[in-house]
Amino acid sequence: MEQHNDAAPKTKKEKQAKIAKVMREFKAGTLKGSDKKPITNYKQAVAIALSEAGMSMPKKDASEEYMRAFIRQVLQEEEAMEEEETMDESAGEKRCKAYLSAVKKNSKK
């Protein structure tokens, strides 16, 4: 295995050549990971090839994504609770009015 260059290729052709070179190393069994053990997983080899070519996707911050989802969920639950409270108040008001009207009718008799 050749020593890999830290600088990422700049042109499309250089990137393609780098990916092809790394994948040939994988196929030959000479591609090694950072722990100096041979890479046997195809997807890991592709990830290494893309990384060395400077084409890998940056990782998403899982904690930030989790917090956004959590906040969204809490806000939705609060909205649902507010809707239930307004529904309960209107239902209670209806019952109260119905009771008062029934009491008025009974008191008139």
C-alpha positions as CSV (number, residue, x, y, z in Angstrom):
1,M,0.0,0.0,0.0
2,E,1.3,3.4,-0.9
3,Q,1.4,6.3,1.5
4,H,-1.7,8.4,1.1
5,N,-1.4,12.1,0.5
6,D,-3.2,14.3,3.0
7,A,-4.1,17.0,0.4
8,A,-7.4,16.3,-1.2
9,P,-7.5,16.4,-5.1
10,K,-8.9,19.5,-6.6
11,T,-10.2,18.6,-10.0
12,K,-12.9,16.2,-10.8
13,K,-10.5,13.9,-12.7
14,E,-8.1,13.9,-9.8
15,K,-10.9,13.0,-7.4
16,Q,-12.1,10.1,-9.7
17,A,-8.5,8.8,-10.0
18,K,-8.1,8.9,-6.2
19,I,-11.4,7.0,-5.7
20,A,-10.4,4.4,-8.3
21,K,-6.9,4.0,-6.7
22,V,-8.4,3.4,-3.2
23,M,-11.0,1.0,-4.5
24,R,-8.3,-1.0,-6.4
25,E,-6.4,-1.2,-3.1
26,F,-9.5,-2.5,-1.4
27,K,-10.0,-5.1,-4.2
28,A,-6.4,-6.2,-3.8
29,G,-6.7,-6.4,-0.1
30,T,-4.1,-3.8,0.7
31,L,-6.4,-1.0,1.9
32,K,-5.8,-0.5,5.6
33,G,-7.7,1.6,8.1
34,S,-6.3,3.9,10.7
35,D,-5.7,0.9,13.0
36,K,-3.5,-0.7,10.3
37,K,-5.9,-3.6,9.8
38,P,-7.1,-4.5,6.3
39,I,-10.6,-3.1,5.4
40,T,-13.0,-5.9,4.5
41,N,-16.3,-4.0,4.4
42,Y,-17.1,-2.5,0.9
43,K,-19.1,0.4,2.4
44,Q,-16.2,1.3,4.6
45,A,-13.9,1.2,1.6
46,V,-16.2,3.6,-0.3
47,A,-16.3,5.9,2.7
48,I,-12.5,6.0,2.9
49,A,-12.3,6.6,-0.9
50,L,-14.7,9.5,-0.8
51,S,-13.0,10.9,2.3
52,E,-9.5,10.8,0.6
53,A,-11.0,12.4,-2.5
54,G,-12.5,15.2,-0.4
55,M,-16.0,14.3,-1.3
56,S,-17.3,12.9,2.0
57,M,-20.4,14.5,3.6
58,P,-19.8,16.3,6.9
59,K,-21.4,14.6,9.9
60,K,-24.6,16.1,11.2
61,D,-24.5,17.1,14.8
62,A,-26.8,14.5,16.3
63,S,-27.3,16.5,19.6
64,E,-28.5,19.6,17.8
65,E,-30.9,17.5,15.6
66,Y,-32.2,15.7,18.7
67,M,-32.8,19.0,20.6
68,R,-34.7,20.5,17.6
69,A,-36.9,17.4,17.4
70,F,-37.4,17.5,21.2
71,I,-38.4,21.2,21.2
72,R,-40.8,20.6,18.3
73,Q,-42.5,17.8,20.1
74,V,-42.8,19.8,23.3
75,L,-44.4,22.7,21.4
76,Q,-46.8,20.4,19.7
77,E,-47.8,18.9,23.0
78,E,-48.3,22.3,24.6
79,E,-50.5,23.3,21.6
80,A,-52.5,20.1,22.0
81,M,-53.0,20.8,25.7
82,E,-54.1,24.4,25.1
83,E,-56.7,23.1,22.5
84,E,-58.0,20.5,25.0
85,E,-58.3,23.2,27.7
86,T,-60.3,25.5,25.4
87,M,-62.4,22.5,24.4
88,D,-63.0,21.6,28.0
89,E,-63.9,25.1,28.9
90,S,-66.5,25.4,26.1
91,A,-67.9,22.0,26.9
92,G,-68.1,22.9,30.6
93,E,-69.8,26.2,29.7
94,K,-72.3,24.3,27.6
95,R,-73.1,21.9,30.5
96,C,-73.3,24.8,32.9
97,K,-75.7,26.8,30.7
98,A,-77.8,23.7,30.1
99,Y,-78.0,23.0,33.9
100,L,-78.9,26.6,34.7
101,S,-81.6,26.7,32.0
102,A,-83.0,23.4,33.4
103,V,-83.0,24.9,36.9
104,K,-84.8,28.0,35.7
105,K,-87.4,25.9,33.9
106,N,-87.9,23.7,37.1
107,S,-88.1,26.8,39.3
108,K,-90.8,28.4,37.2
109,K,-93.1,25.4,37.6
